[in-house]
């Protein structure tokens, strides 16, 4: 059986492709034409492994973009392609994506027995009468369906409302033909899928591959800089999620509450830690990633903690995993929606065996009820005050904190990683439900 993972947002599919090949399957990664571009330049296979030569034969570049244009035939595809080119010229988007033909879609995806993907793939496959075997969303609320950045577009010009409405209809129809739709959070993504009448299967994603050895010495200039600061500090923590906490006009009110990562909570709590426990020599490493980098630097300056903060350039995951292996604590996100599981930063921290400081808005027993296994040992955050409380605990009880990290690695290997990849393989080869949806008619 030949299996294709389509797209590589967050390096999810590269991780799963490697796990599947470790399990003896003929798995391949098919890259979108705009994978690893612009602000997503760190989501590439070479950014996620020190052993690229081992995996390169199973990685294939396609001409298919992860974009609305892939969902349409002529003449709408041409109009969308021209719009994309104009937006690229004005700086409104990272790169331009052009129209693709049905023949190109067939060439890219026709030689595989099973297709797993996210992004605009359901809408694009509908054009050639093909359905995804497994779809999983990478955006809370589902990309091109109900994610916050997508719904904002419906309050824009009539042209954008028309385009987004057409994309949503195509995406929804494509999802209705997928054999399995995987949902990783109940309150946001699950609610959107239910609203559009799309049945979903609850399961997490093995999105971090932790079966490689990283170099002993700092392999890049950025890591060499970080290593110097590590040696000079006591309690160290890494924040490498997107810095995203300021409210913007295009994403206000309800959209802001669902999209903010409340990154400022960490900055204020860290400043309080520096004042309360100077003897532990706290050091916060922050990756310059996200829309609020400059605002966060201003907040750091206002709080007077510049000397305790080390700013690092946006890094590849392989570099982040190297650094996570050497800090005291990994910091994720503090999002507002209930029952939302952590993203890549959280999985990377757990896979590295470090205590994870992370938003966790589940009531007692909810997580196990939803996923079928217990939550990991971690430092859970429901309110801003929890962040400082956990930082003080780590400062005062370093051995207990380190033990939380060791148990977190054991939890990862038991419920995620290669163990979860086996469940995904069963899902791909023998999905739940007795009936397979009818093959869609090409549009």
C-alpha positions as CSV (number, residue, x, y, z in Angstrom):
1,X,0.0,0.0,0.0
2,X,1.4,3.4,-1.1
3,X,0.4,6.2,1.3
4,X,0.7,10.0,0.6
5,X,0.8,12.7,3.3
6,X,-0.2,15.9,1.5
7,X,1.3,19.2,2.8
8,X,3.7,19.9,5.7
9,X,2.1,22.6,7.9
10,X,3.9,22.6,11.2
11,X,6.0,19.7,9.9
12,X,3.2,17.4,10.9
13,X,3.2,15.2,7.9
14,X,6.9,14.9,7.7
15,X,6.8,13.5,11.3
16,X,4.0,11.1,10.4
17,X,5.7,10.0,7.2
18,X,8.8,9.0,9.2
19,X,6.8,7.1,11.8
20,X,4.9,5.3,9.1
21,X,8.1,4.3,7.4
22,X,9.5,3.1,10.7
23,X,6.4,0.9,10.9
24,X,7.2,-0.7,7.5
25,X,4.8,1.2,5.2
26,X,5.5,2.8,1.9
27,X,4.8,6.4,3.0
28,X,5.6,9.5,1.1
29,X,5.4,13.3,1.8
30,X,4.0,15.5,-1.0
31,X,4.8,19.1,-0.5
32,X,2.6,21.9,-1.5
33,X,4.1,24.5,-3.9
34,X,3.9,27.1,-1.1
35,X,5.1,24.9,1.8
36,X,8.0,26.4,3.7
37,X,7.5,29.9,2.2
38,X,7.5,33.3,3.9
39,X,6.5,33.3,7.5
40,X,6.3,29.5,7.3
41,X,9.9,29.0,6.0
42,X,10.8,26.9,9.1
43,X,8.2,24.3,8.2
44,X,10.4,22.2,5.8
45,X,11.8,18.7,6.1
46,X,15.4,20.0,6.2
47,X,14.3,22.1,9.2
48,X,13.1,19.1,11.1
49,X,15.9,16.5,10.8
50,X,19.7,16.2,11.0
51,X,19.3,13.1,8.7
52,X,17.7,14.5,5.5
53,X,19.6,12.1,3.2
54,X,17.8,9.3,4.9
55,X,14.3,10.6,4.1
56,X,14.9,12.6,0.8
57,X,13.9,9.7,-1.5
58,X,10.4,9.8,-0.1
59,X,9.8,13.6,-0.3
60,X,8.3,15.0,-3.5
61,X,7.6,18.6,-4.5
62,X,4.3,19.2,-6.2
63,X,2.9,22.2,-8.1
64,X,-0.3,22.2,-6.1
65,X,-0.6,25.1,-3.7
66,X,-2.4,25.1,-0.3
67,X,-4.6,28.0,-1.3
68,X,-8.2,28.8,-2.5
69,X,-7.0,28.8,-6.1
70,X,-6.5,25.0,-6.0
71,X,-10.3,24.6,-5.4
72,X,-11.4,26.1,-8.7
73,X,-11.4,25.5,-12.5
74,X,-11.2,28.2,-15.2
75,X,-12.2,31.0,-15.2
76,X,-12.5,31.5,-11.4
77,X,-9.1,29.9,-10.9
78,X,-7.5,32.5,-13.2
79,X,-9.2,35.4,-11.4
80,X,-8.0,34.1,-8.0
81,X,-4.5,33.6,-9.4
82,X,-4.3,37.2,-10.6
83,X,-5.6,38.4,-7.3
84,X,-2.9,36.4,-5.5
85,X,-0.2,37.9,-7.8
86,X,-1.5,41.4,-7.0
87,X,-1.5,40.7,-3.3
88,X,2.1,39.5,-3.5
89,X,3.1,42.7,-5.3
90,X,1.5,44.9,-2.6
91,X,3.0,42.8,0.2
92,X,-0.3,41.6,1.4
93,X,0.8,37.9,1.2
94,X,4.2,36.1,1.2
95,X,4.1,34.6,-2.2
96,X,1.8,34.3,-5.3
97,X,0.1,31.0,-6.2
98,X,-1.2,30.3,-9.7
99,X,-4.0,28.1,-11.0
100,X,-3.5,24.3,-11.3
101,X,-5.2,22.0,-13.8
102,X,-7.1,18.8,-13.1
103,X,-4.3,17.0,-15.0
104,X,-1.8,18.4,-12.6
105,X,-3.9,17.2,-9.6
106,X,-4.1,13.7,-11.1
107,X,-0.4,13.5,-11.7
108,X,0.4,14.7,-8.2
109,X,-2.0,12.5,-6.3
110,X,-3.0,9.6,-8.7
111,X,-0.3,7.1,-7.8
112,X,-1.3,6.5,-4.2
113,X,-3.6,4.1,-2.5
114,X,-4.3,6.3,0.5
115,X,-4.3,10.1,0.9
116,X,-3.9,12.0,4.2
117,X,-4.0,15.7,4.3
118,X,-5.2,19.1,5.6
119,X,-5.4,22.6,4.2
120,X,-7.3,23.1,0.9
121,X,-6.8,19.4,-0.2
122,X,-10.5,18.3,0.2
123,X,-11.6,21.2,-2.0
124,X,-8.9,20.5,-4.6
125,X,-9.5,16.7,-4.8
126,X,-13.2,17.3,-5.4
127,X,-12.2,18.6,-8.8
128,X,-10.9,15.2,-9.9
129,X,-13.5,13.0,-8.1
130,X,-11.1,11.9,-5.4
131,X,-11.6,12.0,-1.7
132,X,-9.2,12.1,1.2
133,X,-8.9,9.0,3.3
134,X,-8.1,11.1,6.4
135,X,-8.4,14.8,6.8
136,X,-7.2,16.6,9.9
137,X,-7.3,20.4,10.4
138,X,-4.2,22.4,11.4
139,X,-6.2,25.5,12.2
140,X,-8.6,25.7,15.2
141,X,-12.0,25.9,13.5
142,X,-10.8,24.2,10.3
143,X,-8.9,26.1,7.6
144,X,-11.1,27.4,4.7
145,X,-14.2,26.6,6.7
146,X,-14.5,28.2,10.1
147,X,-11.1,29.3,11.4
148,X,-10.9,32.8,12.9
149,X,-8.7,34.2,10.1
150,X,-11.1,32.8,7.5
151,X,-14.3,34.1,9.0
152,X,-12.8,37.6,9.3
153,X,-12.8,37.6,5.5
154,X,-16.6,37.6,5.3
155,X,-16.7,41.0,6.9
156,X,-14.5,42.4,4.1
157,X,-15.3,43.5,0.5
158,X,-18.0,41.8,-1.5
159,X,-15.3,40.3,-3.8
160,X,-13.7,38.6,-0.8
161,X,-17.0,37.4,0.6
162,X,-17.8,35.9,-2.8
163,X,-14.4,34.1,-3.0
164,X,-14.5,32.9,0.6
165,X,-18.1,31.7,0.2
166,X,-17.1,29.7,-2.9
167,X,-14.1,28.2,-1.2
168,X,-16.1,27.3,1.9
169,X,-18.7,25.5,-0.1
170,X,-16.1,23.5,-2.0
171,X,-14.2,22.7,1.2
172,X,-17.3,21.6,3.0
173,X,-18.3,19.3,0.1
174,X,-14.8,17.8,0.0
175,X,-14.9,17.1,3.7
176,X,-18.3,15.4,3.4
177,X,-16.6,12.8,1.1
178,X,-13.5,12.2,3.3
179,X,-13.5,8.7,4.8
180,X,-12.4,10.1,8.2
181,X,-12.2,13.6,9.6
182,X,-10.0,13.8,12.7
183,X,-10.8,16.4,15.3
184,X,-8.2,17.4,18.0
185,X,-10.3,19.9,20.1
186,X,-13.9,19.8,21.0
187,X,-14.9,23.4,21.8
188,X,-13.6,25.2,18.7
189,X,-12.8,22.7,15.8
190,X,-15.4,20.2,16.9
191,X,-18.1,22.8,17.2
192,X,-17.4,24.1,13.7
193,X,-17.4,20.6,12.2
194,X,-20.7,19.9,13.9
195,X,-22.1,23.2,12.7
196,X,-21.4,22.2,9.1
197,X,-22.6,18.7,9.6
198,X,-19.2,16.9,9.2
199,X,-18.8,13.8,11.4
200,X,-15.4,13.7,13.1
201,X,-13.2,11.2,14.9
202,X,-11.4,12.3,18.0
203,X,-7.6,11.7,18.0
204,X,-4.4,13.6,18.5
205,X,-1.6,13.8,15.9
206,X,1.9,12.4,16.2
207,X,3.4,15.6,15.0
208,X,6.9,15.5,16.6
209,X,9.4,12.8,15.6
210,X,11.7,12.1,18.5
211,X,13.6,9.0,17.3
212,X,16.7,10.8,16.1
213,X,19.9,11.8,17.9
214,X,20.8,15.5,17.9
215,X,24.5,16.7,17.7
216,X,26.3,16.9,21.1
217,X,27.8,20.3,20.3
218,X,25.9,23.4,19.2
219,X,25.5,22.8,15.5
220,X,24.5,26.4,14.4
221,X,25.5,30.0,15.2
222,X,22.2,30.7,16.9
223,X,22.5,27.7,19.1
224,X,26.1,28.6,20.0
225,X,24.8,32.0,21.2
226,X,22.1,30.3,23.2
227,X,24.5,27.9,24.7
228,X,26.7,30.7,26.1
229,X,23.6,32.2,27.8
230,X,22.6,28.7,29.1
231,X,25.9,28.3,30.8
232,X,25.6,31.6,32.6
233,X,22.1,31.0,33.9
234,X,20.4,28.9,36.5
235,X,16.7,28.4,35.8
236,X,16.1,28.6,32.0
237,X,13.0,28.5,29.9
238,X,12.2,28.6,26.2
239,X,9.2,30.3,24.6
240,X,9.1,29.5,20.9
241,X,5.4,29.7,20.1
242,X,4.1,32.7,18.1
243,X,4.0,35.9,20.1
244,X,0.4,36.8,19.7
245,X,-1.5,38.8,22.4
246,X,-2.4,42.3,21.1
247,X,-5.9,42.9,19.8
248,X,-6.1,44.1,16.2
249,X,-8.9,45.7,14.3
250,X,-9.2,42.8,11.8
251,X,-9.4,40.3,14.6
252,X,-11.3,41.9,17.5
253,X,-13.9,40.8,20.0
254,X,-14.8,37.1,19.8
255,X,-12.1,36.4,17.1
256,X,-9.4,37.8,19.4
257,X,-10.6,35.7,22.4
258,X,-10.3,32.6,20.2
259,X,-7.0,33.4,18.5
260,X,-4.9,35.2,21.2
261,X,-2.1,33.1,22.8
262,X,-1.9,35.5,25.8
263,X,1.9,35.6,25.4
264,X,2.1,38.6,27.6
265,X,1.2,36.5,30.6
266,X,4.6,34.9,30.5
267,X,6.5,38.2,30.3
268,X,4.8,39.7,33.3
269,X,5.1,36.5,35.3
270,X,8.8,36.2,34.4
271,X,9.4,39.8,35.5
272,X,7.9,38.9,38.9
273,X,10.1,35.8,39.1
274,X,13.2,37.8,38.4
275,X,12.3,40.2,41.3
276,X,11.3,37.4,43.7
277,X,14.1,34.8,43.0
278,X,17.2,36.6,41.7
279,X,19.4,34.0,43.2
280,X,18.3,31.3,40.7
281,X,19.6,33.5,37.8
282,X,16.4,33.1,35.6
283,X,16.9,33.3,31.9
284,X,14.1,33.5,29.3
285,X,14.8,32.6,25.7
286,X,12.3,34.0,23.3
287,X,12.1,33.2,19.6
288,X,11.3,36.2,17.4
289,X,8.2,34.6,15.9
290,X,4.7,36.0,15.5
291,X,2.9,39.3,14.9
292,X,3.8,40.8,18.4
293,X,7.5,40.5,18.5
294,X,8.1,44.3,18.7
295,X,5.3,44.7,21.2
296,X,6.8,42.0,23.4
297,X,10.2,43.6,23.2
298,X,8.6,46.9,24.4
299,X,6.9,45.1,27.3
300,X,10.2,43.5,28.3
301,X,11.8,46.9,28.3
302,X,9.0,48.5,30.3
303,X,9.4,45.8,32.9
304,X,13.1,46.2,33.1
305,X,14.1,42.6,32.4
306,X,16.2,43.0,29.3
307,X,19.2,41.5,30.9
308,X,17.4,38.3,31.8
309,X,15.9,37.8,28.3
310,X,17.8,36.3,25.3
311,X,16.1,36.9,21.9
312,X,16.7,34.3,19.3
313,X,16.0,34.3,15.6
314,X,13.2,32.1,14.2
315,X,14.6,28.6,14.3
316,X,14.1,25.2,12.7
317,X,12.5,22.5,14.7
318,X,15.7,20.5,14.8
319,X,17.4,23.5,16.5
320,X,14.5,24.0,18.9
321,X,14.6,20.4,19.9
322,X,18.3,20.7,20.6
323,X,17.7,23.7,22.8
324,X,14.7,22.2,24.6
325,X,16.9,19.3,25.6
326,X,19.1,21.8,27.6
327,X,16.6,24.2,29.2
328,X,14.7,23.8,32.5
329,X,11.2,24.5,31.1
330,X,9.4,24.7,27.8
331,X,6.6,27.3,27.4
332,X,3.6,26.8,25.1
333,X,0.5,28.9,24.7
334,X,-2.2,30.2,27.0
335,X,-5.3,30.3,24.8
336,X,-8.8,31.0,25.9
337,X,-11.1,28.3,24.4
338,X,-11.9,25.4,26.6
339,X,-10.8,21.8,25.8
340,X,-8.2,23.0,23.3
341,X,-5.1,20.8,23.2
342,X,-1.7,22.3,22.8
343,X,0.1,22.7,19.5
344,X,3.5,21.9,18.1
345,X,5.4,23.8,20.8
346,X,3.7,21.7,23.5
347,X,4.4,18.4,21.8
348,X,8.0,19.4,21.2
349,X,8.5,20.1,24.9
350,X,6.8,16.8,26.0
351,X,8.9,14.9,23.5
352,X,12.0,16.4,24.8
353,X,11.3,15.4,28.4
354,X,10.9,18.9,29.9
355,X,8.1,20.3,32.1
356,X,5.5,22.0,29.9
357,X,4.0,25.3,31.0
358,X,0.9,25.4,29.0
359,X,-2.7,26.6,28.9
360,X,-5.0,23.7,29.9
361,X,-8.7,24.4,30.2
362,X,-10.1,21.0,30.9
363,X,-12.1,20.1,33.9
364,X,-11.3,17.0,36.0
365,X,-11.7,13.9,33.8
366,X,-12.6,15.8,30.6
367,X,-9.3,15.2,28.8
368,X,-9.4,11.4,29.5
369,X,-13.0,11.3,28.5
370,X,-12.3,13.0,25.2
371,X,-9.0,11.3,24.2
372,X,-9.2,8.0,26.0
373,X,-6.0,8.5,28.1
374,X,-4.9,10.7,30.9
375,X,-3.3,14.2,30.4
376,X,0.5,14.4,30.6
377,X,2.4,15.5,33.7
378,X,2.7,19.2,33.1
379,X,2.4,22.7,34.5
380,X,-1.2,23.6,33.6
381,X,-2.4,27.2,33.2
382,X,-6.0,28.3,33.4
383,X,-5.5,31.9,34.5
384,X,-2.6,34.4,34.3
385,X,-1.8,34.0,38.0
386,X,-1.1,30.3,37.4
387,X,2.0,31.2,35.3
388,X,3.9,32.9,38.2
389,X,2.8,30.2,40.6
390,X,4.4,27.5,38.4
391,X,7.5,29.5,37.8
392,X,8.0,29.9,41.5
393,X,7.5,26.2,42.0
394,X,10.2,25.4,39.4
395,X,12.6,27.8,41.0
396,X,12.0,26.4,44.5
397,X,11.8,22.7,43.6
398,X,14.1,22.1,40.6
399,X,14.3,18.3,41.2
400,X,10.5,17.9,41.3
401,X,10.2,20.0,38.2
402,X,12.8,17.9,36.4
403,X,10.9,14.7,37.4
404,X,7.7,16.2,35.8
405,X,9.7,16.5,32.6
406,X,11.0,12.9,32.8
407,X,7.5,11.6,33.3
408,X,6.2,13.7,30.4
409,X,8.7,12.0,28.1
410,X,7.4,8.6,29.2
411,X,3.8,9.8,28.7
412,X,4.7,11.0,25.2
413,X,6.2,7.7,24.2
414,X,3.2,5.8,25.6
415,X,0.4,7.9,24.2
416,X,1.9,9.9,21.3
417,X,5.0,9.4,19.0
418,X,5.4,5.9,17.6
419,X,2.6,4.5,19.7
420,X,0.1,6.9,18.3
421,X,1.4,6.5,14.8
422,X,0.4,2.8,15.0
423,X,-3.2,4.0,15.7
424,X,-3.0,6.3,12.8
425,X,-1.9,3.5,10.5
426,X,-4.9,1.5,11.6
427,X,-7.1,4.5,11.0
428,X,-5.7,5.0,7.5
429,X,-5.9,1.3,6.5
430,X,-9.2,0.4,8.3
431,X,-11.0,3.6,9.2
432,X,-13.9,3.5,11.7
433,X,-17.4,3.1,10.4
434,X,-18.7,0.3,8.2
435,X,-19.5,2.4,5.1
436,X,-17.2,4.4,2.9
437,X,-18.7,7.7,1.5
438,X,-19.5,7.6,-2.2
439,X,-16.8,8.8,-4.6
440,X,-17.4,12.5,-5.3
441,X,-18.4,13.5,-8.8
442,X,-15.8,15.8,-10.4
443,X,-16.9,19.4,-10.3
